[in-house]
Every structure is written in C-alpha cells, then in structure tokens.
Amino acid sequence: MFRIKRLHTFVLESFLPVFLMTFMISNFILVMQLLWRHIDHIVGKGIEIGVFLEFYWYSALSLVPMSLPLAVLLASLMTFGNFGERLELLSMKAAGISLYHIMKPLTVLMIAISIGAFYFQDKAMPVVQVKLMSLLSSFKQKSPELSIPEGAFYSDIAGVTIYVKHKDTENNLLKDLMIYDFSEGYDNTAVTLAKSGKLQFTTDKKNLVFTLYDGEGFSNFNNQPSTGTSIPYRRETFKRKALVMDFDGNFNRVDESNFSSLHFSKNTKELSHIIDSVGSLLDSLALKNEKDYVQTRYMGRQQEREHQLITPDSILKLTSTKPQLPKVDSLLKTQDRDQMLRTANRARAKASDIRSDLEYKQIMVANETYQFRRSSIEFHRKFTLSFACLIFFFIGAPLGAIIRKGGLGMPAVVSVFLFIIYYMIDITGYKFARDGVWNPVLGGWISSAAMLPLGLFLTYKAVNDSAIMNADGYRLFFKTWMNPKWVYSRLLKRNITN
C-alpha cells in the first residue's frame, strides 16, 4: 500500500514549485512566439484590451501540448540536479533509499498529470482551438489596409482583388497598385491602375474608401446588347479618384460554427466516428468504382457475375465450346468511311466521359482520404501528450542525477536540446502522415517511440546505480584522452611492447 512519507512530501515540495515555474516560463515563451507570428494581424488595428487578453488566454491554452512536456523535462532535470548538487541525492542513497523510491511520488504525480493532460486534449482543446481560430479570422478581417502585402494579390475584400507593389509606411500610401473589381461578374471585370493610393474607412466604419492618384481605369459593357462581335468598353484617366467599397470595419467576431466541422474541433469519440464512417465510405467507393469501370464501362454491359448460378451443365457447356479470337478486321470491312468516323467519334467521346468521371472520382476519393488522414492523426495526438509527459519525466529525472547541476543553466540547455529533437521528429511524422507518406499511427507516435528507449535506458541505469551514470568518470575519461602527453605515452608504451 502506498503511504505518504516524509521523503515523498520532501520530493513533491521540491518538484512542484520548479514545475509550475518552468511551465509558466515555457508557455509564456511559446505564446510570445505565436504572437510574433501573427503580429501583422493584431498590432495597429484598434483591438480592445479585453479581446486581446482573450486571445492571449486561448493562445496559452492551445500551447499547453507543447509547454507541458517541456516543463516536465526541465523541472525533473532541475529537481534531481539540485538533489545531486546539494548532495541530498547522495545522502538519500547512503540511507539505503534507491532512486526508484525517490522517483516514486513523482511517478504517481506524472501519471495524474498525464491523465489530466488527456482529458484536457479531449474535452478542452477542441473548444480552445475553435475560439482561437475564430479570433484570428476576426483579426484578419479588421482594418484590411494594414494587411495588404507587398508584391502579392490581396482578395480578403469581397468582390475585389488588390495588388500593391510597394507600401510607403511613413506617408501611409500604397504605390503602383492594381484593383480588379469583380462585383459585376468576371465577364465585366473593371480594372483600375494607379501610381499611388490611400485606403481608409468612413466615420461609421461601414464603407471602405480607396483614394487613388494618377491612374486610369478600364471596364466593358458586356451586359449591354451589341450587334457586332466586338464588345464596347470604357477607358478613363484621372488625377484623383475615390472608390467606395462595402466593408464593415468594426470588430465582428467570426461565427464559431464555421470551424465546427474541422478536425481540430472534434473529441476522440467524434473522431473515431469520422474515421469509421470515412473508412467505410472509401471501401465502398473502391468497390463501386471497380464494378462500374471494369464490368460496365470497359465490358460495355452490366455483368452481375457474382449472382450467376454455376451448375454442372453450364460448366460442360463452357468446356465444350472452342474459344475463338475476334476478327477485328472483319468489323472494319462492313463499315464505310462515314460509319467508321462516327464509331471513332463515339469511342473518343466515351473515352473522354470516362476520363472526366475518373478525374472527378479521383478528386472525391482524395478529399475523403485527406479527411481520413487528418482525423486519424488528430485522434492519436490526443494520446501522445500524456505519453510524452511520462517519457520526458523518465528522461529528465535520471539525467538530473548525471548532471548534478541545478538552476536554469545546464538543465535548460539539455532540456531544450532534447525537446527540439522531439519536436522535429514530431513535426516530420505529422507532415508525412498528413501527406500520406506514412501511416497516421506511425506519424503520430514516432516522436514518442524515438524517445522511449532513451528514457528506459537512463532509468534502468540510474535505478541500478550503473557506472554509466557517474559524471565524474566521463569528465576524467575525456580529460585524460584530451591530454596529448598521456596519449603519446600510451602509444609509445604499446610500440615498445610490440
């Protein structure tokens, strides 16, 4: 029976403050990285402080799957590094307490954290991701003049596409721009070119005013009746022109239901249902396509071979008939040139129909396959966070006994190095599984599988007090082999004995 002892409370009191500190630091750094990535959509748009704090809160929650394993690794490494540096680990071992018993209360704590991490991933993360994506989409739609990129087409304004070659931020001007207005349809596209322009909202922020300087515009009148083949058009030049566009510049939150059908908004139960239904759909599509094209289109008629009754008489009848090769040349001789052309045209049209149908079905199957892969990856990632917390604990605790250094120096360097390796493997597996190169199971679990042997090896060696865990031995080994005099004497002694 597990009983709380003074040793357990001492280890927990040493670990928990370090864990909370490292978790907050890791989460804060990752949130700052996320904010920097979306800085163009946030800064300078007049977003209220309450909305920004809401975005920060959901960003911090969405980054828990990254910051939690890193905090576990860093905290366990720092805790046992402090034990070793203050000789507390040596004192506990001298009292007959093995490293296994020292790690026992933290192992129970890690199991509890892993269970909580799974429920967080399954229940809270879908809601957090939907709200975060809703806020990001709302930021992108507010004040579009600050979001128009240089040297790229911008089409976030409905019915309008804008191209800006250069932005003068000092004078708040857009240089060498093109505006394509599709509000009257693609056949009646109006094109406006200008050397410079300024984009601003009206006072009620219901319309967007584009003030253009030194330009010209083109538009046709295709919607008007014309007797000739040419389409009348209009061309104008201007020194100054104002274009008014319908655009609500107030902060309007994007409806969260727009993201409710995406894979990250589902829990494990919903993902499992999607995986089963899409898998069954893909199997039925494969059977249907095979039956359709092999039996109906290729053979030219429907053949229900699976329903034909095979009897001894039918087998004797088939074996008694001699197979004959069809004489294709005889078919050509019975047709004149016009009939041959009509036959060839019908065959060409049928082949074109089959090709179009195949391309459509290929796109449909590809979309369903992509949804299947994304749902499968998301399903397995619900579990990998919990497993990663356990693995990083069994890496950090014995590794701290090796380093025997506390603080944020050496433990932080080692932790970040190991976490970068884990993150690179995880991202590689995710992208390969998403693109169909790897199986979703392999892509989701390869990062944990890569770190598991290291955790088991270090834990086994640490619990058994192996010499491999003696850091002084490693220092002496490298210090000795880096000494040229010692290496030269060893080589000279070996030559003399030979």
C-alpha positions, 0 to 999 in steps of 0.5 A: 500500500502506498503511504505518504512519507516524509521523503515523498512530501520532501520530493513533491515540495521540491518538484512542484514549485520548479514545475509550475515555474518552468511551465509558466516560463515555457508557455509564456515563451511559446505564446510570445512566439505565436504572437510574433507570428501573427503580429501583422494581424493584431498590432495597429488595428484598434483591438480592445484590451479585453479581446486581446487578453482573450486571445492571449488566454486561448493562445496559452491554452492551445500551447499547453501540448507543447509547454507541458512536456517541456516543463516536465523535462526541465523541472525533473532535470532541475529537481534531481540536479539540485538533489545531486548538487546539494548532495541530498541525492547522495545522502538519500542513497547512503540511507539505503533509499534507491532512486526508484523510491525517490522517483516514486511520488513523482511517478504517481504525480506524472501519471495524474498529470498525464491523465489530466493532460488527456482529458484536457486534449479531449474535452478542452482543446477542441473548444480552445482551438475553435475560439482561437481560430475564430479570433484570428479570422476576426483579426484578419478581417479588421482594418484590411489596409494594414494587411495588404502585402507587398508584391502579392494579390490581396482578395480578403475584400469581397468582390475585389482583388488588390495588388500593391507593389510597394507600401510607403509606411511613413506617408501611409500610401500604397504605390503602383497598385492594381484593383480588379473589381469583380462585383459585376461578374468576371465577364465585366471585370473593371480594372483600375491602375494607379501610381499611388493610393490611400485606403481608409474607412468612413466615420461609421466604419461601414464603407471602405474608401480607396483614394487613388492618384494618377491612374486610369481605369478600364471596364466593358459593357458586356451586359449591354446588347451589341450587334457586332462581335466586338464588345464596347468598353470604357477607358478613363484617366484621372488625377484623383479618384475615390472608390467606395467599397462595402466593408464593415470595419468594426470588430465582428467576431467570426461565427464559431460554427464555421470551424465546427466541422474541422478536425481540430474541433472534434473529441476522440469519440467524434473522431473515431466516428469520422474515421469509421464512417470515412473508412467505410465510405472509401471501401465502398467507393473502391468497390463501386468504382471497380464494378462500374469501370471494369464490368460496365464501362470497359465490358460495355454491359452490366455483368452481375457475375457474382449472382450467376448460378454455376451448375454442372451443365453450364460448366460442360457447356463452357468446356465444350465450346472452342474459344475463338479470337475476334476478327477485328478486321472483319468489323472494319470491312462492313463499315464505310468511311462515314460509319467508321468516323462516327464509331471513332467519334463515339469511342473518343467521346466515351473515352473522354466521359470516362476520363472526366468521371475518373478525374472527378472520382479521383478528386472525391476519393482524395478529399475523403482520404485527406479527411481520413488522414487528418482525423486519424492523426488528430485522434492519436495526438490526443494520446501522445501528450500524456505519453510524452509527459511520462517519457520526458519525466523518465528522461529528465529525472535520471539525467538530473542525477548525471548532471548534478547541476541545478538552476536554469543553466545546464538543465535548460540547455539539455532540456531544450536540446532534447525537446527540439529533437522531439519536436522535429521528429514530431513535426516530420511524422505529422507532415508525412502522415498528413501527406500520406507518406506514412501511416497516421499511427506511425506519424503520430507516435514516432516522436514518442517511440524515438524517445522511449528507449532513451528514457528506459535506458537512463532509468534502468541505469540510474535505478541500478546505480550503473557506472554509466551514470557517474559524471565524474568518470566521463569528465576524467575519461575525456580529460585524460584522452584530451591530454596529448602527453598521456596519449603519446605515452600510451602509444609509445608504451604499446610500440615498445611492447610490440 
